[in-house]
Amino acid sequence: MAISIKTEKEIAIMREASDILIETHKYMAKHMKVGITTRELNNLADSFIRSNKAVPSFKGLYGYPASACISINEEVVHGLPTQRKLKNGDIVSIDMGVFYKGYHSDAARTHAIGNVAPETLELIKVTKQSFFEAMKFARAGNHLGQISQAIQDYCESHGYGVVRDLVGHGIGKKVHEDPQIPNYKPKGRGVLLEPGMTFAIEPMINLGTWQVYVMSDNWTYVTRDGLPSAHYENTIVITDADPLILTLEPEERL
């Protein structure tokens, strides 16, 4: 396994890509309303990214046919855009990537549409917070497994299922680089973290069981018990101190 260490110049470009992705997520949040179709959302994302002289990272990746992964309720990740309309009470996860000047950035958010059940809103909140719990360990000298374990411990302490079949990853010149980063404690401690490592950390957390399966479209993962799932992801850079969280707005960054 070869983990790429990025230079300051490379990180600066990834920050530029991330800034475009931040603006894309902000733009998409304004359109997350009852009645819009996921295909319309995908088209908006595609147009916005390209208007910023960037390219959607996911379009064509492993044959994926769209620019955004849009997953509703029990759909965990990789939801294909269709004519399905958003309804009051839905939760919608949108996962997008931006390719700019030879480098990728990747981030996901889960949105509540209208009046969402309190227990589902809490799932979204805990999923997001689990990322920040993990960031306490995301610094040089620690091990990758500490990040994974922090996510698992926090989410399971709230009674949620931590998806095992899908993981975070390294990122840079490719969307998916080494290493794979599970959201649960792996065997062993994992690799030693070094400054310049760039990762996409992405808790995928279920209200019920951790078990998932792939639908007949061969892309969309859904929860085995049909209960909702939430997704929160950012692209980060390991440093000797707190990590750089590239896909957060500047005032939110650690």
N, C-alpha and C positions, 0 to 999 in steps of 0.2 A: 504493500500500500504506500503510495507516494502522495503526501499531503503538500500542496503548493503553499509556499510562503510568499506573500505578496510584498512588493516594494511600496514605498510611499507614493510613487507615481501611479502604480496600479490601484492602490487604495483610493487615491484622489479621483481616478476615473470611475471606480465603483461607487464612490459617493455621488458623482454626477448622475450615474444611472439610477441610483437610489433616490435622488431628489426628483427625478422624473416619475419614479414609481410612487413616491409620496403624493405628488400632485395628482397622479392617476387615481389613487385610492380616494383622495379627497373629492375628486370629480365624480367618481362612481357613487360615493356615499350620497351625493345630492340626488341621484337618480334611483336610489333604492326605495321605490314606492309601490304601493298596491297597484296592480294592473299592468306593470311593465313586464315584458317577457325576458327570459334569460338570454334569448338570442339578441334582443335589442340591447341588453346590457353588454353582451360580448362585442357587438358592433361599435358601441360607444367607446369601450376600452381600447379596441383596436385603433380606431380613428384618433383617439387622444394621444396614445403612445406614438403613433406615426407622425402626428402633428408636431411632436417634440423632437423630430429627426432621430427617433429610436425605433427599434423593432420589438414586437412582442416575443418574448423568449420561448413561449410554449407552442406557438403556431408551428406545426410540423414536427415537434419534438417527439420522437418515437412514433410518429404518425398521428399525433394528437391533432384534431382538425380545427381547433378554435384557438383564440388568443387569450382567453380567460377560462379558468375552471370555476364553475358556479354551482354550488351544492346547496340544496334546500333541505332543512329539517333533518331527517335520518340519513341523508347523503353526507358522507364524511369528506371525501375529496374527489377531484377529477370529474365533477359533474359536467356533462355535455350541455352546451347552450341549446335550447329548443324553443318551441312556442309556448311553453309553460309560463303562466303568469304568476307573479308574486301575489300572495293573499295576506290579508290581515292575520297576524299571529304566526307567520312564518319566521324562521331564522334563515339567513342566507350567508354562506361563506363564499368569499371571492378571493381566489388565489391567482396572482399575476406575477409575471416576470418581465423585466426590461433588459434588452441587449443594446448597449451603447458603447461606441468606440472600442469594440472588441471584448467587452466584459458584461457580465450579467448581474442583476439584482433580483431578489425574490422576496415577496411578502404576501401575507394573507390576513384577512380580517373577517369577522362574523358580525352581521348586522341583524338587528331586530326590526321586523316590519309591523308597525302598528302595535296592537295590544298583545304582547307575548306573555305566556305563562311565567309567573315569578320563578319557578324552579328552573326554567330554561334560561331566563336572564341570569340567574346565579351561575349556571353552567358556563355561559359566555364570560362572566366576570372571573371565575376561577381559572378558566383556561388561559385567559390573558395574564392573570397574576402569576400563574405557574411559570410562564416565560421569564418574568422578572425575578422570581425566586431562583431560577436557574442561573440568571446573570450574576448572582452573588458569587458563583464559582467559576465564571468564565473569565479567567485571567491566567497569564503565563505562570507556570509552576504547578498548577492544578492539573487534574486529569479529566479527560472528556467524560468519563463515566460519572463524575460528580454532577455534571450538567444534567445528564439523563436521569440520575437518581433523584435530583431535586424536583424535577417535573413530576415523576412518578409519586414521590412521597407526598407532595402538596396535593395533587389531584386525588389520590387514593384516600387521603385523610378526610376528604370531603365526600367520599363514597362513590366517586366516578370511575369509569372504565378507561384505562389508558390503552389506546390502540397499539397493537404489537406488529401489525402487518405493514405499517407505513412509517417512514423515518425521515428525519432531517438529513442534511448533507453538506459537504463542502461546496463552495461556489466560487466562480471566477471567470476564466475564459470559457468554461463550460457551465451549464446550469447545474449539472450534477457532477461534482468532483468527490474524491475521497476526503474524509471518511464518511461512512454512513453513521447517522447519529440518532439512535433510538430515544424514545421518550420514556424509557424504563431502564432500570439498572441492568447493564450488560454483564456478561461474565468477565471478570477481571476489571482493572481500573480504566482501561482505554488508554489512548495515546496521551502523552505529556503535551500540554498546551504550550505553544510558543507564540511570541509576538509575530503578527503578520498572517496568522491563519485566519481564513474567512469562512464562515459557516452560515447556513440557513437553519435556524433553530425553529421548530414548528410543532408545538403541542397540538395533537389531535385527540380530543377528549370526548367521551360519550357519557350521556346521562345514565345509561344502564351498563350492559355488558361491554367489555372491550372487544368482543368478537365482531368481525365484519365479513362481508363477502362482496364479490364483484357482480354487478348486474349484467343482463344479457347484452348490453351495448359494449361490453368488454373494457369499459373505462370507469364507470361510476362505482365507487365503494359506498356501501350502505351498512348501517348497524344491523347486527343479526336480530336484535329484538325490536327493531323499528322505532326506537327512541332517538331523540335528537342528538346531534354531535356538533361540537364547536371546534374552530380552527384559528390559531393565532400564530403568525410567523413574522420573523424579521431576519434581515441579513446583518451579521455582526462581524467585527474585527477583534481578534484577541490582541491585547496589549499587556504591558507589565502592571497596569492598574485596571480600572474598570474598562469593560469592553466598549468599543465604539458601536453603537446601534445605528446603522446607516439608514434604515428605512423608517425611523421615527422622525417626526418634525424636530427641528433643532432644540426647541425649548423642552422637549420630552427626553432628549438623549441623556444617558448617564454621563 
